[in-house]
Amino acid sequence: MNKIFKLLHGVWPLFIISVTAAAFAILFDFLIPQVIKITVDSIIGEEPLTISFIDREFLRSNLLWCAVIIIFFALLAGICTFVRRTCASAGSEKFVKKLRDLLFKHIQYLPYQWHMDNKTGDIIQRCTSDVDVIREFVSAQLLELCRILFLVTFALVIMFSMNIKMTLFALAFIPIVVTYSAIFYSKISKQFLLADEAEGDLSADIQENLTGVRVVRAFGRERYEIEKFDEKNNKFTELWVKLGGVLGPYWGIGDFFSGLQILLIIVLGIFECTNGNISTGEFLAFIYYNTKLVWPIRGMGRILSEMSKAGVSIERVNAILNAAPETDPPDALTPPMTGDIEFKIKNFAYKDTKPVLNEINLKIESGTTLGILGSTGSGKSTLIHLLDRLYDLPLDLDCGEITIGGVDIRKMKRSWVRKNIGLVLQESFLFSRTIVENIRASSPDASLEEIKSAASIACVDETIENFSAGYETMVGERGVTLSGGQKQRVAIARMLMQKAPIMIFDDSLSAVDSETDAKIRAALNESLEKATIILISHRINSLMRADKIIVLDDGRIIQEGTHEQLIEQEGIYKEIYNIQMMRGDEIGVL
């Protein structure tokens, strides 16, 4: 709630106007029964008229003016209601915009591990559906609560002034309704949470299916995906049906009590009117005020149930906002990134896993190329994720350190480290934008000539020029309009635009043929003479020209040396080299 009130800063005037307009709307609305009371008792009837400036005889001859006055007050109430709703809508939209901006900005700075621990579909659901529930809570429930307080206060003041006995009888039902609503509120909150989580799970399943549509098609998994979705959809539906089963009796019983209260007040009012304790006009006005009193209090149950939904949504959104973002110490450094890279890792493990790196002692001299070979799960990607600070070696566990130019990278600004380390992954991600926008992503101010130069080095310029729209060709979602090799080459061009002193290629040429691979490597060697390059590949042909090659297995360096040295040693490197050379395809088997 503190976060919500902070977000309301700047839009409070709109909500204050809305609440004020609600108060005036109630005031004008409550004047209508008074006009009816005076008309029935003093204009049509013979009760004394206490308002001196009203001409009774004129109104008796022109009853139409009584109707005009009623319409006038109704019009004023309608105008106030219009102002209330307009200001509430404008305020809620500005509030929810700030909330969405805050959420999106916060998510951008959350650690990589957080993204791995949370499903994308569930995150999206929290940022859309849950945010909409919170907006409804702020714009409707909170303001309606204020409106009800005004309404009940005005109604009780007027009702007590008319007939104390009937007012006390009317109030006797309020504790019953409020207690009943509070019990219901406590029971239904958990049901809303389960339903909301089921919706997030359903959204995540849809997102995964759409993301992996090519895998679904390739392996004919349509029926399996349909059955899996149907199972989760059934669970989601059952939860809401169960929720409806709880809501139904609640509203039914609540309506019964509300209707019973109105009925008993009418019966009591008839007796009071017959006994002369209340006039006919007062009786009609009292019934009007009682109705205005009962249904808002009855609506408190609805507000409480909606608040329970909002409470769940606020907790789910808070789970994102309370997640600790990546931070740098106040004295974080931005040193030159052209020095030697040294890995002195004793061990490293992801959350709740066994160590994936052990006793890694490695030095990469500035301006040289390191080749890394290893089977799946050997720790290759973990090594570069640590260098790029997607993960950090824990300081409190003495797991070792990684230095660049003798400076521990944990003492550097994260943005500085990532700005100076270019990274191309095997699974190249492209945005659903034009090719030129994708390449320019790492250097927003780059000229078209610089972009074409980077594309030429990545051997993708001719391919782009062959498209009808050239560099303005739209890339489909996740780059589906391009082949795997084309996506990898566009990603390489994007990384080259970064002009980083350290460049990492994580099996980023796996989808191109050997001839194109050789052309790209030759162009990179020519253009990146001063850069420190880390090259991960399953192709010996891609690694053999590196200044140093290491072989990783089960998180350890088991071989290290140049290509010539390693093919003379018995081990994994020589085995893979012989297999690739013998088969002539130069494709790794690991």
N, C-alpha and C positions, 0 to 999 in steps of 0.2 A: 504493500500500500504506500510505503514511503516513496518507492520508485514511481508509482502512478501519480502521486501528488507533485513530485518533481517535474514529471512530464507535463503536468497541467499548467506549469508556469508559463505565462504568456497568453494562455487561453482562458484564464479565470474570468476576465470581464464578460466573455460570452456566456459562461455558465451562470454568473451572477445576474446578468440580464435575464437569462432564461428562468431562473428561480424567482426573480422579482415579477416577471410577467406571469408566472404560474400563480403567485399570490394574488395579483390583481384579477386574474381570470376567475379565481375562486371567489374573490370579493364580489365581482359583478354577477357571477352566477348565483351567489347566495342572496343578492338583492332581489332576484326575480320572485322567490317565494314570498318575500315581504310585500311586493307589489300585489301579488295574488291575495295575500292575507288582508291587506287594506281594502282591496277591491271587493272581496267577498263579505268582510265584516262591516266596513264603514261606508263603502260606496253603494253596494247593493243592499247590505244589511243596515242595521240601525246602531251599531256599536259606535261609541264616541271616537271622533277623529282627532288624534293628538298632534298631528302635524299642521301647524297654523297656516302655512302658505299654500295649502292645497284647497282648491275650491270644490267642495263636495257636490254642490248642485250642478256645476259645469260638467264634472266628470260623470254624474248620473245621467246627464243628457247626452254625453259624448263618451260612452264606454270604450269606443275605438281608441281613444288616447291611452287608456290603460294597456291595451294591446301594443300600442306604439312604444310605450315606455319599456314593456317587457322585451320587445324586439330590439330596442336600443341597447338595453343591458346585455342581451344575448349577443348583439353585434360586437360590443366592447369586449365581452368575454372571448368571442371568437378571434378578434384581432390579437388579444393577449396570448391566446393559445397558439396562433400563427407565429408570433414573435418568439414564444417559448420554444416551439419545435424547430424553428429556423436557426436560432442561436445555438440550441443544443446540438443540432446536426452539424453546423459549422465548427463548433468547438470540438465535437467528438472526432470529426475528420482530421482536424489539425492535430489533435492529441494522438490519434492512431498513426498519422504520418510520422510524428516524432518517435513513436514507439517502434515502428518498422525500421526507421533509419537507425535507431539505437541498436536494435537487434542485429541488423545486417552489418553495421560497423563492428559490433562486438564479436560477431562470428568470424569476421575477417582476421581477427587477432587471436583467436583461440588456437591452442596448440594442435599440431598435426595429430597427436594421439587422441585428442578429444573427438576429432572428426572420424578417426578409425573406430572409436567406441560407440558412436551414435549413427543410427541409420539415417540416410539422406531423406527418405520419405517422411520419417518422423520429425526431423528438423523442419522440413517444409511445412508439415501440418501444424507445428507449433507456431510458425511464423505467419500462417495464414488463418486457419480456422480458429486457433486459440486466440489470436490477436483480435479477430472479429468478435469473439465472445466477450473479450475484455472491453472492446469498444461499446458493445451493447450494454454492458454493465455500467460503464461510465455515463453514456448518453441517455440510457433509459432507466436502469434500476436505481442509481444514485439520485438522479433528478426526480424520479417518481417517488422515491422515499421522502425527499424534501417536500414535494407537492402534497403527499399524504399527510405529513406533519402539519402543514398549513391548513389543509382541509379539515382534519380532525379537530384542530384547535378552534378554527372559526365555527365549525358545526357545534361543538360542545358548548362554547360560550353562548351561542344563540339558543340552543336547545335548553340549557339550564335557565336562561332568562324566560323561556316560555312555559316549561313545566318540569320541575325538579324530579317528581316521582317517575314520570315516563322516561326522563333522561337516565336516571339511575338504573331503571329496568333495562334500557337499551345497552347501557355499559356492562351489565352483568354478563353478556355474551362475549365481550371482547377478550377477557382472560382465557376463556375456553378456546376461542379461535387462535389466539396467539400461542398458547401452550401446545395446541395441536399442530400448528405450523412449525414450531421449534422442534418438536419431536420428529416430525417428518423431515425437516431440514437435516437433522443429525443422521438420519437413516439413509437419505438419498445421496449424500455427498460421495460415499464410496462407490455407489452404482454409477454415478457420473464419471468418476475417475476411471473405472474399468472400461466404460464405454468409450471414453476419450482415448485411452491407451489402445483399445482395439481399433479405433479409427486411424491412429498413427501407424499401427502395424499394417493395416490394410493399404494405407497410402504408400508405405515403404515397399510393399509387395508390388504395387502397380508401378512404382518408379523403377524397381529392379527389373521388372519384366520389360518395360519400355527401353531401358538402357541396354539390356542384353537381348534385344529383339533378333539380332543376327544369329546369336547362339541358339535361341529358341527355334528359329527356322532351320538352321543347319542340322540340328540333331532331332528335329521333329518332336519337340517337347511341348507342342501346343496343348495336347490333352492333359499332360501332367500339370502345366501351368494353370489351365482352367480349373482342374480339380483342386489345386492348392489354393487358388484365389476363392473358389466356391466354398472351401472349408473355412477360410478366414472371414469371408463375407457372411456365412451362416452364423458364425460366432458373434460377429458384430451386430447382425440383425437380431439374434436371440437376446443379446444384452439390452438392446433398445426396446424390444418387445417386453422384456422383464421390467424395464424401467417404466414403460407404459402401464404395465400391470400394477405398479406401485402408485403411479400418478393418478390412474383412473379412480380407484377408491378414495384417494385423498381429495380430489376435486369433487367427487360425488358427495362425500360426507360433509365437506365444507359448504357446498351449495345447499345441502339440507339444513345445516345450522343457520346459514344466512337467511334462507327463505323462512325458516321457523321464527327467527327473530323479528323479521318484518311483519309476519302474520300476527304474532303476539302483540307487537306494538300497535298494529291497526285495531285489534280487538280491545286492548287497553285504552286506546285513544277514543274509541267509540263510547266506552263506559265513561271516560272523563268528559267527553263532549256532552253526553246525555245528562250527566250530573252537573253540568254547568261549570266544571273546573277549567275548561278550555273552550275557546270559540271555534266555530267551524273553520274559519280562515286559519287560525293557529293550528288546528288539527291537520289541515292540508299542508301547511308549511312544514309542520313537524315531520310528517311522513316523508316529505321531500328531503329534509335535512338528514333524517334517519337513513334513508336510502343512500344518500351521499356518504354517510358515515360507514355503513355496513360494507359496501362493496370495496372501498379502498382497503379497509382492514382485512376483508376477505382476500383482496389482492396481495396482501402482505405475504401470504403463503406462496403465491406465484413469484413474488420478488425474491423471497428466501430461496426458492428452488432454483431460480435463475442465478442468484448469488452463489449458490453451491456450485453451479457450473462454472461461474466466473472464478470462484476460488480455486477450482481444479486447474483452469486455464492459466490463472496467474502463477500457480505453483510450477506448471510446466514451462511457462515462459521464463520464470525466475530461475529455473534450472539452467537455462542458457545464460542469462545475465549474471548469475552467481558463479559461473564457471570462470576460473582464473585465466586471464589472457596471458599471452607471452609478454614478458616485461624485460627491460634491460636495467642494470644498476645505474644509478645517477652518474657514475664515473666511467660508463662504458666507453670503450676505445674505438677509434677508427684508424688503425695503423695501415701502412702500405701493405698490400696483399701480394707482393712480388717475391717474398722470401720462400725458404724451403718449408715444405709441409711435413710435419712429423706426427705419427700416430704412436702413442705410448699407452695402449689400452690394456689394462689388467683383465677386465671382463666387462661385459655389458649384456643386460637382459631386458626385454620388453616387460611390461606389466604382466605379472602372473605367468611368466614363462621361464624356462631354464636359460642360462646364458647362451647367447648366439654368437658372441665374439669372445675369444680367450687369448691372452698373451700376444696381442698384435703390436709388434715393434717394427715400424716402417718409416723410412725417410724418402721423400720425393723431392729431389733437388729442383730449384726454380728453373723453369724453362724446359724441363724434360718431360718425357711422356712415360706414364706408367700403364702397363697393361695388366688387367686382372682377369683370370680364368677361374672358374669354379662351378660346381654343380648347383642346381636349384636348392636354396636353403643353406648355402655355405657361408652366407654373410656378406656377399658383395654389395647388395643394395643397402644393407644396414650401415656399412662402412661409409658410403657416400651420403646417406641420410644424416649421419653424425657430423660429417664434414660440413654439410649445408645447414646444420642446426635445426633440422626437422625434429630431431631428438637430441637431447643433451646427455652427456655422461654425468651421473649424479655426483654432486660435490661432496655430499655427506657420506658416501660409501667408499671413497678413495678408489674409484674405478679406473683412474688414469687421466690422461689429458690428450688433447689434440692441439697442436700449435702451428701457426703460420708465421714465419719470420721470428720465431721464438716467443710469440705472444699466444697465450691460451685463448682459443676462440670463444670460450665462455665469458671472457672479459670484454669481448667486442660487441658492438651493436648488431643485433640479428639482421636488421635491414642492410647494414654495411656488408656483413658476410655474404648475404644472398645476392646483393648487388654485384659483388666481385667474384661470384662463382656461378658460371653458366652451367645449366643442367638440362640434358635431353634424356628423357626416359624412353624405355622400350615401348610402352603404351603411350604414344604421343597424343596429347589432348589438344584439340583445336576448338576455338569458339565458333558459334554459329554466326559468323560475320564474313566479310570478304577476306580473300587471301592476303591482300595488302594490310588489312587491319590486324590479322593474326601475326604477320611477320613484324609489324610495327609495335606489337604489344610490349616488347621489352625496351623499346626506344621510341616513345610517342612522337618525338620531334624529328625523327629520321626522314630524310628526303627520299623520293622515289628512286633516285640513282643509287643511294646507299642500299636500299631494299633490293634492288635488282642485282647489285654486286654480291650481297649475301646469298641471294637465291642462286646466283651463278656458282658460287663456291660449293653450295649444297647440291649442285647439279639438278635443280628443279626449275630453272628459269625457262628452258625450252618447253617443258611440260606446261607451265603456266601460260606461256605465250600462245600455245596451241588451243587453249580454251577460248571460246568466243568472246568472253568478257575480259580475258587476260587476268591482270592482277585484281580486277574488280569482281572476279567470280565469287559468288556466294558459296561458302562452305556449309554444308548441311550440319544438322545437330551432331556434335561430337565428331565432325569431319567425315560423315558417312558418304559424302559424294566423292571423296578421294580414296584411292587405294591405300593399303597399309604403308607401302614404300613412299608414296607421295606425301602422306601425312608426316612420316618420319623426316623427310627432307625439308618440308615446310617448317617443322619444329626445329631442325638444325639451323635453318636460315634465321628463324626467330632468335635462337640463342646467340648466333654470331652477331646479331645487331646489338647485343648487350656489351660486346667488346670487353668481356671480363678477362682478367689476368689468369684465372683458373677455369678450365672447362672440363666438364664431365660428360662422357657419352656412355650411358647405361644401356648397352646392347641396342643402341638406337639405329643400327643399320641392319637389324635382323630381317627386315621385310624387303630389302632390296637385293638384287642379284649381285653376283660376285664382281661382274664388270663395273657396274655402277658403284659398288662398294669401293673398288680400287680407285675409280675416278675421284670420288669424294675424299678419300683419304689422301690422295695426291694433292688435291686442291687445298685441303686443310693443312697439310704439312708445309705447303708453300706460303700460306697466308697467316699461319699461327706460329711463327718461328719463336716468338718470345713468350708465348703462353705456356703455362703448366697444364698438361693434358692428362686426364685419367680416362682410360679407355677400357670399358668392360665389354667382353664379347665371348661368344662360343666359337668364333672362327679364328683358328690359328693364323690364317692369312691376314687378319685384321690386326693381330697383336704382334706379329713377328718383327716389325720395325720399331717397336717401342724400345726406349732406352733401358727399361727394366720391366720384368714381368713377374708377377707373383701368382701362385696357385693357392686358392682357398679351399679348405675342406673342413666341414663341421666347425666353422668359426675360427680356424687356425691357419696360419701361413705354413704350408707344408713344402713349398718349393719357391725359390727366388733366384732370379738371374736374368741374363739376356736370352734371346731365342736360341742362339748357338750353344750356350751353356746348358740350357734345359733339355734340348734334344739329345744331349750326350748323357743325361742322367736318366736312370730308370725311375719312372713315376707316371702320374696322371698326364702331365703335359706331353710327354713322348708318346704315350698310348693314343691320345687324341690326335696328335700330329700324324702318326702313322695311319690311323683310320681314315683321316681326311685326305691325306695324300694318296692312299691306296684306292679310295673310292672316287677320288678326283672331283668330289663335289664341294670340298672345302667347308662343309657344314658340320658344326659340332653336334655331338649326340647327347650332350648333357643338358 
